[in-house]
Amino acid sequence: MNPRHLGDSPDGPGKPAWTLHWGRWATGLLVVLLLLLGVFSLYLQPDFLLTLADQLWACF
């Protein structure tokens, strides 16, 4: 029976647990940055913004 150390990952004692969390954090950050880039790129198209404003105004 192997004792588990505090920094070991569930996958085994060879890989620290923080490396798994770092990968998830980096992936999440990349997704958020891509979404922000997509939203900001839509602001460069005035026709899209006008259409969006017209559709939003039509709700009232």
C-alpha positions as CSV (number, residue, x, y, z in Angstrom):
1,M,0.0,0.0,0.0
2,N,1.5,3.3,-1.1
3,P,0.9,6.4,1.0
4,R,-0.4,9.4,-0.9
5,H,1.5,12.6,-0.6
6,L,-0.2,16.0,-0.4
7,G,0.9,17.2,-3.9
8,D,0.2,14.0,-5.8
9,S,-2.5,13.9,-8.4
10,P,-5.2,11.2,-8.5
11,D,-3.5,9.8,-11.6
12,G,-0.4,8.7,-9.7
13,P,2.5,10.0,-7.7
14,G,4.6,11.1,-10.7
15,K,2.5,14.1,-11.7
16,P,1.7,16.9,-9.3
17,A,-2.0,17.9,-8.9
18,W,-1.4,21.5,-9.8
19,T,-0.4,20.6,-13.4
20,L,-3.9,19.3,-14.0
21,H,-5.5,22.5,-12.7
22,W,-3.1,24.6,-14.7
23,G,-4.2,22.9,-17.9
24,R,-7.9,23.5,-17.2
25,W,-7.2,27.1,-16.2
26,A,-5.2,27.7,-19.5
27,T,-7.9,26.1,-21.6
28,G,-10.6,28.2,-19.9
29,L,-8.6,31.4,-20.4
30,L,-8.1,30.6,-24.1
31,V,-11.9,30.1,-24.5
32,V,-12.7,33.4,-22.8
33,L,-10.1,35.3,-24.9
34,L,-11.5,33.8,-28.1
35,L,-15.1,34.8,-27.1
36,L,-14.0,38.3,-26.3
37,L,-12.1,38.6,-29.6
38,G,-15.2,37.4,-31.4
39,V,-17.4,40.0,-29.7
40,F,-15.0,42.8,-30.3
41,S,-14.7,41.9,-33.9
42,L,-18.4,42.3,-34.3
43,Y,-18.1,45.9,-33.2
44,L,-16.0,46.6,-36.3
45,Q,-19.0,45.9,-38.5
46,P,-21.4,48.9,-38.2
47,D,-24.1,47.2,-40.2
48,F,-24.3,44.4,-37.7
49,L,-24.5,46.8,-34.8
50,L,-27.3,48.8,-36.5
51,T,-29.3,45.6,-37.2
52,L,-28.8,44.5,-33.6
53,A,-29.9,47.8,-32.3
54,D,-33.0,47.7,-34.5
55,Q,-33.9,44.2,-33.4
56,L,-33.5,45.2,-29.7
57,W,-35.5,48.4,-30.2
58,A,-38.3,46.4,-31.9
59,C,-38.8,44.5,-28.6
60,F,-40.2,47.7,-27.0
